[in-house]
Amino acid sequence: MDEDEYRSAYNSINGLRCVFEKAMCSLHGRCSQGHMFQLADRHGYGCDSPDAQQQCSHLLNHLRSQTRFVFKLPEIEGPLPHNKEIRVQNGGLVGLRKLLDETADASPIADVSQVVQQAIRQYGGVENIPYARVMQSVTAWQARPKHRSGNR
């Protein structure tokens, strides 16, 4: 399956894309509002709730906007390059959870939608979340080390 065919099939299968799909696929979160599917040899995540997807999308756009300074980018429109997007999604969710529970660690998030909704309630909206504190987790996020095969 070439990449164009894959994208076409992906879009027909996944009508409401999970905006935190990279976090889900990297096994750093799960969500009560989502579902996993497999297409060819890849996994994807869809959202079952338009309202939850809209809240997560709004939050992710704010996270990306705030990381402009972290990544020293003049402007951000849409998704970032893969490695930076992984840091924003995983680090951002970990940072958000730490805002809500200072004892939280970087373990996978059991329910992303619940964390997002709780943060929105606690801070009175996505715009009021103290992103400077969340950015500490984005900056600190480390991708898993690359697996090397063979002896060196």
DRENTORKOL-3810 file (N, C-alpha, C; in nm, 4 decimals):
REM DRENTORKOL-3810
@n.u->0.0853; n.v->-0.1172; n.w->0.0000; ca.u->0.0000; ca.v->0.0000; ca.w->0.0000; c.u->0.0899; c.v->0.1237; c.w->0.0000
@n.u->0.0756; n.v->0.2095; n.w->-0.1004; ca.u->0.1573; ca.v->0.3307; ca.w->-0.1018; c.u->0.0968; c.v->0.4354; c.w->-0.0077
@n.u->0.1696; n.v->0.5414; n.w->0.0164; ca.u->0.1300; ca.v->0.6409; ca.w->0.1163; c.u->-0.0022; c.v->0.7104; c.w->0.0815
@n.u->-0.0275; n.v->0.7377; n.w->-0.0447; ca.u->-0.1543; ca.v->0.8015; ca.w->-0.0843; c.u->-0.2728; c.v->0.7084; c.w->-0.0580
@n.u->-0.2563; n.v->0.5800; n.w->-0.0903; ca.u->-0.3614; ca.v->0.4829; ca.w->-0.0632; c.u->-0.3854; c.v->0.4696; c.w->0.0877
@n.u->-0.2751; n.v->0.4682; n.w->0.1635; ca.u->-0.2862; ca.v->0.4585; ca.w->0.3085; c.u->-0.3656; c.v->0.5765; c.w->0.3636
@n.u->-0.3298; n.v->0.6975; n.w->0.3233; ca.u->-0.3994; ca.v->0.8175; ca.w->0.3731; c.u->-0.5473; c.v->0.8157; c.w->0.3354
@n.u->-0.5790; n.v->0.7724; n.w->0.2159; ca.u->-0.7177; ca.v->0.7651; ca.w->0.1717; c.u->-0.7953; c.v->0.6635; c.w->0.2565
@n.u->-0.7372; n.v->0.5466; n.w->0.2778; ca.u->-0.8020; ca.v->0.4442; ca.w->0.3606; c.u->-0.8138; c.v->0.4918; c.w->0.5050
@n.u->-0.7084; n.v->0.5561; n.w->0.5564; ca.u->-0.7086; ca.v->0.6084; ca.w->0.6930; c.u->-0.8238; c.v->0.7068; c.w->0.7115
@n.u->-0.8368; n.v->0.8001; n.w->0.6186; ca.u->-0.9420; ca.v->0.9013; ca.w->0.6290; c.u->-1.0818; c.v->0.8420; c.w->0.6171
@n.u->-1.0978; n.v->0.7349; n.w->0.5399; ca.u->-1.2299; ca.v->0.6727; ca.w->0.5282; c.u->-1.2645; c.v->0.5918; c.w->0.6534
@n.u->-1.1646; n.v->0.5342; n.w->0.7199; ca.u->-1.1867; ca.v->0.4557; ca.w->0.8414; c.u->-1.2048; c.v->0.5462; c.w->0.9629
@n.u->-1.1280; n.v->0.6528; n.w->0.9683; ca.u->-1.1197; ca.v->0.7358; ca.w->1.0881; c.u->-1.1841; c.v->0.8718; c.w->1.0628
@n.u->-1.3145; n.v->0.8782; n.w->1.0788; ca.u->-1.3880; ca.v->1.0017; ca.w->1.0525; c.u->-1.3581; c.v->1.1133; c.w->1.1502
@n.u->-1.3293; n.v->1.0813; n.w->1.2756; ca.u->-1.3012; ca.v->1.1816; ca.w->1.3780; c.u->-1.1685; c.v->1.1455; c.w->1.4436
@n.u->-1.0623; n.v->1.2045; n.w->1.3911; ca.u->-0.9262; ca.v->1.1727; ca.w->1.4335; c.u->-0.8992; c.v->1.2186; c.w->1.5765
@n.u->-0.8295; n.v->1.1375; n.w->1.6536; ca.u->-0.7830; ca.v->1.1766; ca.w->1.7869; c.u->-0.6659; c.v->1.2723; c.w->1.7687
@n.u->-0.6759; n.v->1.3912; n.w->1.8247; ca.u->-0.5687; ca.v->1.4890; ca.w->1.8059; c.u->-0.4439; c.v->1.4529; c.w->1.8853
@n.u->-0.4583; n.v->1.3678; n.w->1.9864; ca.u->-0.3433; ca.v->1.3208; ca.w->2.0636; c.u->-0.3006; c.v->1.1816; c.w->2.0169
@n.u->-0.3221; n.v->1.1535; n.w->1.8897; ca.u->-0.2923; ca.v->1.0224; ca.w->1.8332; c.u->-0.1460; c.v->0.9825; c.w->1.8522
@n.u->-0.0538; n.v->1.0748; n.w->1.8379; ca.u->0.0877; ca.v->1.0403; ca.w->1.8548; c.u->0.1160; c.v->0.9953; c.w->1.9984
@n.u->0.0542; n.v->1.0599; n.w->2.0953; ca.u->0.0709; ca.v->1.0172; ca.w->2.2353; c.u->0.0112; c.v->0.8791; c.w->2.2562
@n.u->-0.1040; n.v->0.8547; n.w->2.1947; ca.u->-0.1684; ca.v->0.7249; ca.w->2.2086; c.u->-0.0847; c.v->0.6150; c.w->2.1427
@n.u->-0.0357; n.v->0.6421; n.w->2.0230; ca.u->0.0430; ca.v->0.5416; ca.w->1.9505; c.u->0.1779; c.v->0.5159; c.w->2.0160
@n.u->0.2298; n.v->0.6145; n.w->2.0894; ca.u->0.3566; ca.v->0.5932; ca.w->2.1589; c.u->0.3337; c.v->0.5351; c.w->2.2994
@n.u->0.2087; n.v->0.4933; n.w->2.3250; ca.u->0.1702; ca.v->0.4239; ca.w->2.4485; c.u->0.1863; c.v->0.5085; c.w->2.5742
@n.u->0.1666; n.v->0.6403; n.w->2.5616; ca.u->0.1766; ca.v->0.7289; ca.w->2.6774; c.u->0.0413; c.v->0.7794; c.w->2.7225
@n.u->-0.0640; n.v->0.7237; n.w->2.6672; ca.u->-0.1968; ca.v->0.7631; ca.w->2.7100; c.u->-0.3037; c.v->0.6738; c.w->2.6509
@n.u->-0.4143; n.v->0.6723; n.w->2.7168; ca.u->-0.5355; ca.v->0.6058; ca.w->2.6712; c.u->-0.6488; c.v->0.7055; c.w->2.6925
@n.u->-0.7645; n.v->0.6756; n.w->2.6347; ca.u->-0.8746; ca.v->0.7698; ca.w->2.6465; c.u->-1.0078; c.v->0.6968; c.w->2.6438
@n.u->-1.0947; n.v->0.7337; n.w->2.7344; ca.u->-1.2275; ca.v->0.6724; ca.w->2.7399; c.u->-1.3145; c.v->0.7150; c.w->2.6221
@n.u->-1.2757; n.v->0.8224; n.w->2.5539; ca.u->-1.3541; ca.v->0.8735; ca.w->2.4420; c.u->-1.3004; c.v->0.8267; c.w->2.3069
@n.u->-1.1989; n.v->0.7406; n.w->2.3067; ca.u->-1.1361; ca.v->0.7017; ca.w->2.1816; c.u->-1.1343; c.v->0.5528; c.w->2.1568
@n.u->-1.0870; n.v->0.5192; n.w->2.0393; ca.u->-1.0726; ca.v->0.3784; ca.w->2.0016; c.u->-0.9500; c.v->0.3632; c.w->1.9121
@n.u->-0.8867; n.v->0.2475; n.w->1.9231; ca.u->-0.7705; ca.v->0.2161; ca.w->1.8418; c.u->-0.8144; c.v->0.1320; c.w->1.7222
@n.u->-0.7455; n.v->0.1495; n.w->1.6108; ca.u->-0.7694; ca.v->0.0640; ca.w->1.4951; c.u->-0.6359; c.v->0.0342; c.w->1.4290
@n.u->-0.6351; n.v->-0.0681; n.w->1.3480; ca.u->-0.5128; ca.v->-0.1055; ca.w->1.2771; c.u->-0.5411; c.v->-0.1012; c.w->1.1278
@n.u->-0.4485; n.v->-0.0400; n.w->1.0552; ca.u->-0.4580; ca.v->-0.0312; ca.w->0.9101; c.u->-0.3221; c.v->-0.0677; c.w->0.8544
@n.u->-0.3204; n.v->-0.1691; n.w->0.7715; ca.u->-0.1948; ca.v->-0.2241; ca.w->0.7201; c.u->-0.1108; c.v->-0.2633; c.w->0.8417
@n.u->0.0100; n.v->-0.2143; n.w->0.8537; ca.u->0.0939; ca.v->-0.2509; ca.w->0.9678; c.u->0.1047; c.v->-0.1371; c.w->1.0692
@n.u->0.0116; n.v->-0.0438; n.w->1.0659; ca.u->0.0153; ca.v->0.0728; ca.w->1.1557; c.u->-0.1101; c.v->0.0770; c.w->1.2426
@n.u->-0.0966; n.v->0.1500; n.w->1.3542; ca.u->-0.2093; ca.v->0.1736; ca.w->1.4436; c.u->-0.2534; c.v->0.3181; c.w->1.4303
@n.u->-0.3796; n.v->0.3410; n.w->1.4562; ca.u->-0.4337; ca.v->0.4757; ca.w->1.4581; c.u->-0.5355; c.v->0.4877; c.w->1.5697
@n.u->-0.5754; n.v->0.6112; n.w->1.6005; ca.u->-0.6744; ca.v->0.6356; ca.w->1.7043; c.u->-0.7787; c.v->0.7317; c.w->1.6528
@n.u->-0.9021; n.v->0.6990; n.w->1.6848; ca.u->-1.0131; ca.v->0.7858; ca.w->1.6507; c.u->-1.0824; c.v->0.8296; c.w->1.7780
@n.u->-1.1610; n.v->0.9348; n.w->1.7665; ca.u->-1.2348; ca.v->0.9873; ca.w->1.8811; c.u->-1.3820; c.v->0.9545; c.w->1.8610
@n.u->-1.4478; n.v->0.9161; n.w->1.9677; ca.u->-1.5891; ca.v->0.8821; ca.w->1.9619; c.u->-1.6790; c.v->0.9982; c.w->2.0017
@n.u->-1.6198; n.v->1.1095; n.w->2.0463; ca.u->-1.6976; ca.v->1.2221; ca.w->2.0953; c.u->-1.6547; c.v->1.3521; c.w->2.0276
@n.u->-1.7416; n.v->1.4107; n.w->1.9455; ca.u->-1.7063; ca.v->1.5386; ca.w->1.8827; c.u->-1.6734; c.v->1.6479; c.w->1.9850
@n.u->-1.7444; n.v->1.6495; n.w->2.0984; ca.u->-1.7175; ca.v->1.7513; ca.w->2.2009; c.u->-1.5787; c.v->1.7326; c.w->2.2627
@n.u->-1.5452; n.v->1.6091; n.w->2.2971; ca.u->-1.4131; ca.v->1.5821; ca.w->2.3546; c.u->-1.3038; c.v->1.6126; c.w->2.2530
@n.u->-1.3256; n.v->1.5769; n.w->2.1280; ca.u->-1.2260; ca.v->1.6034; ca.w->2.0239; c.u->-1.2034; c.v->1.7534; c.w->2.0078
@n.u->-1.3103; n.v->1.8308; n.w->2.0168; ca.u->-1.2985; ca.v->1.9767; ca.w->2.0047; c.u->-1.2205; c.v->2.0343; c.w->2.1227
@n.u->-1.2476; n.v->1.9867; n.w->2.2442; ca.u->-1.1740; ca.v->2.0338; ca.w->2.3619; c.u->-1.0260; c.v->1.9997; c.w->2.3508
@n.u->-0.9964; n.v->1.8760; n.w->2.3115; ca.u->-0.8570; ca.v->1.8341; ca.w->2.2979; c.u->-0.7867; c.v->1.9132; c.w->2.1877
@n.u->-0.8559; n.v->1.9381; n.w->2.0792; ca.u->-0.7992; ca.v->2.0146; ca.w->1.9682; c.u->-0.7664; c.v->2.1568; c.w->2.0124
@n.u->-0.8574; n.v->2.2179; n.w->2.0857; ca.u->-0.8363; ca.v->2.3537; ca.w->2.1364; c.u->-0.7150; c.v->2.3568; c.w->2.2296
@n.u->-0.7059; n.v->2.2569; n.w->2.3179; ca.u->-0.5916; ca.v->2.2480; ca.w->2.4095; c.u->-0.4618; c.v->2.2271; c.w->2.3324
@n.u->-0.4611; n.v->2.1347; n.w->2.2379; ca.u->-0.3388; ca.v->2.1062; ca.w->2.1624; c.u->-0.2928; c.v->2.2296; c.w->2.0841
@n.u->-0.3851; n.v->2.3053; n.w->2.0291; ca.u->-0.3467; ca.v->2.4289; ca.w->1.9591; c.u->-0.2800; c.v->2.5274; c.w->2.0542
@n.u->-0.3302; n.v->2.5383; n.w->2.1767; ca.u->-0.2667; ca.v->2.6251; ca.w->2.2766; c.u->-0.1288; c.v->2.5715; c.w->2.3154
@n.u->-0.1173; n.v->2.4401; n.w->2.3315; ca.u->0.0132; ca.v->2.3806; ca.w->2.3633; c.u->0.1144; c.v->2.4111; c.w->2.2530
@n.u->0.0735; n.v->2.3926; n.w->2.1283; ca.u->0.1641; ca.v->2.4208; ca.w->2.0159; c.u->0.2048; c.v->2.5674; c.w->2.0159
@n.u->0.1093; n.v->2.6544; n.w->2.0376; ca.u->0.1387; ca.v->2.7976; ca.w->2.0388; c.u->0.2407; c.v->2.8320; c.w->2.1475
@n.u->0.2254; n.v->2.7718; n.w->2.2641; ca.u->0.3172; ca.v->2.7981; ca.w->2.3748; c.u->0.4569; c.v->2.7417; c.w->2.3490
@n.u->0.4661; n.v->2.6340; n.w->2.2727; ca.u->0.5966; ca.v->2.5736; ca.w->2.2470; c.u->0.6767; c.v->2.6509; c.w->2.1438
@n.u->0.6152; n.v->2.7478; n.w->2.0828; ca.u->0.6882; ca.v->2.8316; ca.w->1.9877; c.u->0.8166; c.v->2.8852; c.w->2.0526
@n.u->0.8068; n.v->2.9249; n.w->2.1782; ca.u->0.9233; ca.v->2.9790; ca.w->2.2493; c.u->1.0202; c.v->2.8684; c.w->2.2887
@n.u->0.9672; n.v->2.7530; n.w->2.3292; ca.u->1.0510; ca.v->2.6393; ca.w->2.3691; c.u->1.1366; c.v->2.5924; c.w->2.2512
@n.u->1.0754; n.v->2.5835; n.w->2.1330; ca.u->1.1446; ca.v->2.5338; ca.w->2.0143; c.u->1.2073; c.v->2.6444; c.w->1.9303
@n.u->1.1939; n.v->2.7687; n.w->1.9766; ca.u->1.2515; ca.v->2.8847; ca.w->1.9073; c.u->1.2035; c.v->2.8934; c.w->1.7621
@n.u->1.0720; n.v->2.8824; n.w->1.7451; ca.u->1.0105; ca.v->2.8909; ca.w->1.6134; c.u->0.9370; c.v->3.0244; c.w->1.6008
@n.u->0.9458; n.v->3.0901; n.w->1.4857; ca.u->0.8794; ca.v->3.2201; ca.w->1.4708; c.u->0.7267; c.v->3.2089; c.w->1.4699
@n.u->0.6733; n.v->3.1005; n.w->1.4151; ca.u->0.5289; ca.v->3.0849; ca.w->1.4040; c.u->0.4957; c.v->2.9366; c.w->1.3920
@n.u->0.3831; n.v->2.8986; n.w->1.4478; ca.u->0.3401; ca.v->2.7595; ca.w->1.4379; c.u->0.1971; c.v->2.7582; c.w->1.3859
@n.u->0.1786; n.v->2.6906; n.w->1.2748; ca.u->0.0445; ca.v->2.6707; ca.w->1.2208; c.u->0.0291; c.v->2.5228; c.w->1.1899
@n.u->-0.0561; n.v->2.4554; n.w->1.2659; ca.u->-0.0784; ca.v->2.3138; ca.w->1.2431; c.u->0.0255; c.v->2.2282; c.w->1.3119
@n.u->0.0263; n.v->2.1002; n.w->1.2754; ca.u->0.1180; ca.v->2.0066; ca.w->1.3402; c.u->0.2648; c.v->2.0436; c.w->1.3188
@n.u->0.3434; n.v->2.0086; n.w->1.4174; ca.u->0.4882; ca.v->2.0304; ca.w->1.4128; c.u->0.5544; c.v->1.9089; c.w->1.3481
@n.u->0.6836; n.v->1.9182; n.w->1.3190; ca.u->0.7552; ca.v->1.7979; ca.w->1.2747; c.u->0.7376; c.v->1.6867; c.w->1.3793
@n.u->0.7404; n.v->1.5638; n.w->1.3346; ca.u->0.7055; ca.v->1.4478; ca.w->1.4161; c.u->0.7690; c.v->1.4491; c.w->1.5556
@n.u->0.8985; n.v->1.4648; n.w->1.5663; ca.u->0.9663; ca.v->1.4581; ca.w->1.6956; c.u->0.9205; c.v->1.5691; c.w->1.7900
@n.u->0.9013; n.v->1.6881; n.w->1.7372; ca.u->0.8535; ca.v->1.7991; ca.w->1.8198; c.u->0.7068; c.v->1.7778; c.w->1.8599
@n.u->0.6273; n.v->1.7241; n.w->1.7679; ca.u->0.4864; ca.v->1.6976; ca.w->1.7989; c.u->0.4745; c.v->1.5919; c.w->1.9093
@n.u->0.5597; n.v->1.4918; n.w->1.9063; ca.u->0.5623; ca.v->1.3902; ca.w->2.0128; c.u->0.5918; c.v->1.4576; c.w->2.1473
@n.u->0.6899; n.v->1.5469; n.w->2.1490; ca.u->0.7246; ca.v->1.6167; ca.w->2.2732; c.u->0.6091; c.v->1.7029; c.w->2.3224
@n.u->0.5414; n.v->1.7720; n.w->2.2307; ca.u->0.4290; ca.v->1.8575; ca.w->2.2692; c.u->0.3157; c.v->1.7724; c.w->2.3258
@n.u->0.2803; n.v->1.6651; n.w->2.2558; ca.u->0.1679; ca.v->1.5837; ca.w->2.3013; c.u->0.1994; c.v->1.5103; c.w->2.4312
@n.u->0.3093; n.v->1.4373; n.w->2.4354; ca.u->0.3426; ca.v->1.3599; ca.w->2.5551; c.u->0.3814; c.v->1.4497; c.w->2.6718
@n.u->0.4729; n.v->1.5407; n.w->2.6485; ca.u->0.5151; ca.v->1.6321; ca.w->2.7546; c.u->0.4020; c.v->1.7224; c.w->2.8006
@n.u->0.3197; n.v->1.7665; n.w->2.7052; ca.u->0.2070; ca.v->1.8531; ca.w->2.7398; c.u->0.1054; c.v->1.7823; c.w->2.8273
@n.u->0.0741; n.v->1.6573; n.w->2.7940; ca.u->-0.0210; ca.v->1.5824; ca.w->2.8758; c.u->0.0350; c.v->1.5518; c.w->3.0139
@n.u->0.1632; n.v->1.5172; n.w->3.0206; ca.u->0.2262; ca.v->1.4922; ca.w->3.1507; c.u->0.2253; c.v->1.6204; c.w->3.2340
@n.u->0.2590; n.v->1.7327; n.w->3.1712; ca.u->0.2584; ca.v->1.8616; ca.w->3.2417; c.u->0.1206; c.v->1.8999; c.w->3.2905
@n.u->0.0208; n.v->1.8740; n.w->3.2086; ca.u->-0.1167; ca.v->1.9038; ca.w->3.2472; c.u->-0.1578; c.v->1.8191; c.w->3.3675
@n.u->-0.1219; n.v->1.6914; n.w->3.3640; ca.u->-0.1551; ca.v->1.6046; ca.w->3.4771; c.u->-0.0814; c.v->1.6496; c.w->3.6041
@n.u->0.0421; n.v->1.6963; n.w->3.5902; ca.u->0.1173; ca.v->1.7445; ca.w->3.7066; c.u->0.0542; c.v->1.8703; c.w->3.7652
@n.u->-0.0081; n.v->1.9533; n.w->3.6802; ca.u->-0.0806; ca.v->2.0695; ca.w->3.7322; c.u->-0.1936; c.v->2.0260; c.w->3.8241
@n.u->-0.2582; n.v->1.9183; n.w->3.7873; ca.u->-0.3742; ca.v->1.8700; ca.w->3.8614; c.u->-0.3352; c.v->1.7859; c.w->3.9821
@n.u->-0.2175; n.v->1.7232; n.w->3.9758; ca.u->-0.1701; ca.v->1.6370; ca.w->4.0839; c.u->-0.0181; c.v->1.6450; c.w->4.0872
@n.u->0.0344; n.v->1.7227; n.w->4.1801; ca.u->0.1788; ca.v->1.7455; ca.w->4.1854; c.u->0.2591; c.v->1.6188; c.w->4.2091
@n.u->0.1958; n.v->1.5134; n.w->4.2596; ca.u->0.2673; ca.v->1.3881; ca.w->4.2854; c.u->0.2695; c.v->1.2971; c.w->4.1624
@n.u->0.2032; n.v->1.3391; n.w->4.0538; ca.u->0.1968; ca.v->1.2554; ca.w->3.9334; c.u->0.3343; c.v->1.2404; c.w->3.8707
@n.u->0.3569; n.v->1.1248; n.w->3.8117; ca.u->0.4838; ca.v->1.1001; ca.w->3.7433; c.u->0.4594; c.v->1.0982; c.w->3.5921
@n.u->0.5549; n.v->1.0498; n.w->3.5169; ca.u->0.5443; ca.v->1.0490; ca.w->3.3707; c.u->0.4887; c.v->0.9177; c.w->3.3166
@n.u->0.4207; n.v->0.8413; n.w->3.4022; ca.u->0.3619; ca.v->0.7158; ca.w->3.3557; c.u->0.2477; c.v->0.7453; c.w->3.2579
@n.u->0.2097; n.v->0.6458; n.w->3.1779; ca.u->0.1005; ca.v->0.6681; ca.w->3.0822; c.u->-0.0270; c.v->0.7182; c.w->3.1503
@n.u->-0.0970; n.v->0.8048; n.w->3.0814; ca.u->-0.2198; ca.v->0.8645; ca.w->3.1337; c.u->-0.3359; c.v->0.7698; c.w->3.1046
@n.u->-0.4102; n.v->0.7369; n.w->3.2078; ca.u->-0.5191; ca.v->0.6399; ca.w->3.1951; c.u->-0.6347; c.v->0.6931; c.w->3.1112
@n.u->-0.6651; n.v->0.8236; n.w->3.1225; ca.u->-0.7779; ca.v->0.8801; ca.w->3.0491; c.u->-0.7482; c.v->1.0259; c.w->3.0127
@n.u->-0.7005; n.v->1.0456; n.w->2.8916; ca.u->-0.6621; ca.v->1.1793; ca.w->2.8445; c.u->-0.7811; c.v->1.2745; c.w->2.8502
@n.u->-0.8964; n.v->1.2312; n.w->2.8048; ca.u->-1.0150; ca.v->1.3167; ca.w->2.8044; c.u->-1.0490; c.v->1.3656; c.w->2.9448
@n.u->-1.0378; n.v->1.2778; n.w->3.0408; ca.u->-1.0678; ca.v->1.3145; ca.w->3.1794; c.u->-0.9688; c.v->1.4201; c.w->3.2296
@n.u->-0.8408; n.v->1.4049; n.w->3.1994; ca.u->-0.7397; ca.v->1.5020; ca.w->3.2412; c.u->-0.7671; c.v->1.6379; c.w->3.1759
@n.u->-0.7992; n.v->1.6374; n.w->3.0467; ca.u->-0.8283; ca.v->1.7620; ca.w->2.9754; c.u->-0.9507; c.v->1.8303; c.w->3.0359
@n.u->-1.0574; n.v->1.7557; n.w->3.0575; ca.u->-1.1800; ca.v->1.8139; ca.w->3.1145; c.u->-1.1574; c.v->1.8670; c.w->3.2546
@n.u->-1.0811; n.v->1.7943; n.w->3.3352; ca.u->-1.0531; ca.v->1.8372; ca.w->3.4718; c.u->-0.9731; c.v->1.9674; c.w->3.4719
@n.u->-0.8746; n.v->1.9782; n.w->3.3838; ca.u->-0.7937; ca.v->2.1005; ca.w->3.3759; c.u->-0.8790; c.v->2.2190; c.w->3.3311
@n.u->-0.9664; n.v->2.1964; n.w->3.2347; ca.u->-1.0534; ca.v->2.3041; ca.w->3.1870; c.u->-1.1454; c.v->2.3515; c.w->3.2996
@n.u->-1.2014; n.v->2.2583; n.w->3.3760; ca.u->-1.2877; ca.v->2.2960; ca.w->3.4890; c.u->-1.2086; c.v->2.3701; c.w->3.5962
@n.u->-1.0914; n.v->2.3169; n.w->3.6303; ca.u->-1.0136; ca.v->2.3753; ca.w->3.7395; c.u->-0.9651; c.v->2.5159; c.w->3.7069
@n.u->-0.9253; n.v->2.5407; n.w->3.5816; ca.u->-0.8698; ca.v->2.6701; ca.w->3.5448; c.u->-0.9692; c.v->2.7606; c.w->3.4726
@n.u->-1.0907; n.v->2.7136; n.w->3.4525; ca.u->-1.1942; ca.v->2.7971; ca.w->3.3927; c.u->-1.1816; c.v->2.8143; c.w->3.2428
@n.u->-1.1115; n.v->2.7257; n.w->3.1768; ca.u->-1.0983; ca.v->2.7307; ca.w->3.0316; c.u->-0.9571; c.v->2.7012; c.w->2.9868
@n.u->-0.9446; n.v->2.6609; n.w->2.8620; ca.u->-0.8143; ca.v->2.6271; ca.w->2.8036; c.u->-0.7203; c.v->2.7472; c.w->2.8075
@n.u->-0.7752; n.v->2.8652; n.w->2.7872; ca.u->-0.6926; ca.v->2.9867; ca.w->2.7809; c.u->-0.6279; c.v->3.0203; c.w->2.9149
@n.u->-0.6857; n.v->2.9742; n.w->3.0263; ca.u->-0.6378; ca.v->3.0107; ca.w->3.1602; c.u->-0.5394; c.v->2.9114; c.w->3.2208
@n.u->-0.5119; n.v->2.8043; n.w->3.1521; ca.u->-0.4171; ca.v->2.7044; ca.w->3.2040; c.u->-0.2786; c.v->2.7676; c.w->3.2114
@n.u->-0.2074; n.v->2.7491; n.w->3.3222; ca.u->-0.0721; ca.v->2.8071; ca.w->3.3352; c.u->0.0306; c.v->2.7292; c.w->3.2508
@n.u->0.0378; n.v->2.7650; n.w->3.1236; ca.u->0.1214; ca.v->2.6912; ca.w->3.0284; c.u->0.2701; c.v->2.6991; c.w->3.0605
@n.u->0.3143; n.v->2.8012; n.w->3.1289; ca.u->0.4567; ca.v->2.8090; ca.w->3.1641; c.u->0.4961; c.v->2.6869; c.w->3.2474
@n.u->0.4084; n.v->2.6435; n.w->3.3350; ca.u->0.4366; ca.v->2.5247; ca.w->3.4165; c.u->0.4290; c.v->2.3978; c.w->3.3329
@n.u->0.3370; n.v->2.3925; n.w->3.2368; ca.u->0.3237; ca.v->2.2759; ca.w->3.1498; c.u->0.4466; c.v->2.2635; c.w->3.0602
@n.u->0.5008; n.v->2.3767; n.w->3.0158; ca.u->0.6157; ca.v->2.3759; ca.w->2.9242; c.u->0.7391; c.v->2.3132; c.w->2.9874
@n.u->0.7470; n.v->2.3127; n.w->3.1201; ca.u->0.8591; ca.v->2.2457; ca.w->3.1862; c.u->0.8606; c.v->2.0969; c.w->3.1502
@n.u->0.7438; n.v->2.0361; n.w->3.1433; ca.u->0.7351; ca.v->1.8937; ca.w->3.1074; c.u->0.7607; c.v->1.8716; c.w->2.9593
@n.u->0.7185; n.v->1.9666; n.w->2.8749; ca.u->0.7461; ca.v->1.9555; ca.w->2.7311; c.u->0.8967; c.v->1.9626; c.w->2.7084
@n.u->0.9616; n.v->2.0559; n.w->2.7733; ca.u->1.1065; ca.v->2.0713; ca.w->2.7598; c.u->1.1803; c.v->1.9483; c.w->2.8101
@n.u->1.1322; n.v->1.8904; n.w->2.9200; ca.u->1.1996; ca.v->1.7762; ca.w->2.9814; c.u->1.1689; c.v->1.6437; c.w->2.9116
@n.u->1.0662; n.v->1.6404; n.w->2.8258; ca.u->1.0262; ca.v->1.5137; ca.w->2.7652; c.u->1.1383; c.v->1.4557; c.w->2.6802
@n.u->1.1686; n.v->1.3304; n.w->2.7030; ca.u->1.2693; ca.v->1.2587; ca.w->2.6266; c.u->1.2019; c.v->1.1459; c.w->2.5503
@n.u->1.2269; n.v->1.1403; n.w->2.4226; ca.u->1.1750; ca.v->1.0280; ca.w->2.3435; c.u->1.2474; c.v->0.9015; c.w->2.3878
@n.u->1.1831; n.v->0.7897; n.w->2.3664; ca.u->1.2487; ca.v->0.6652; ca.w->2.4057; c.u->1.3731; c.v->0.6453; c.w->2.3192
@n.u->1.4759; n.v->0.5850; n.w->2.3765; ca.u->1.5994; ca.v->0.5654; ca.w->2.3002; c.u->1.5775; c.v->0.4732; c.w->2.1810
@n.u->1.6517; n.v->0.4994; n.w->2.0757; ca.u->1.6428; ca.v->0.4142; ca.w->1.9572; c.u->1.7044; c.v->0.2789; c.w->1.9882
@n.u->1.6391; n.v->0.1755; n.w->1.9415; ca.u->1.6881; ca.v->0.0401; ca.w->1.9621; c.u->1.7929; c.v->0.0097; c.w->1.8563
@n.u->1.9062; n.v->-0.0326; n.w->1.8998; ca.u->2.0117; ca.v->-0.0700; ca.w->1.8063; c.u->2.0236; c.v->-0.2202; c.w->1.8013
@n.u->2.0265; n.v->-0.2743; n.w->1.6833; ca.u->2.0412; ca.v->-0.4179; ca.w->1.6713; c.u->2.1849; c.v->-0.4509; c.w->1.6309
@n.u->2.2253; n.v->-0.5713; n.w->1.6600; ca.u->2.3608; ca.v->-0.6126; ca.w->1.6265; c.u->2.4595; c.v->-0.5780; c.w->1.7343
@n.u->2.5773; n.v->-0.6309; n.w->1.7237; ca.u->2.6830; ca.v->-0.6039; ca.w->1.8215; c.u->2.7709; c.v->-0.4918; c.w->1.7727
@n.u->2.8099; n.v->-0.4093; n.w->1.8626; ca.u->2.9003; ca.v->-0.2983; ca.w->1.8284; c.u->3.0163; c.v->-0.2946; c.w->1.9216
END
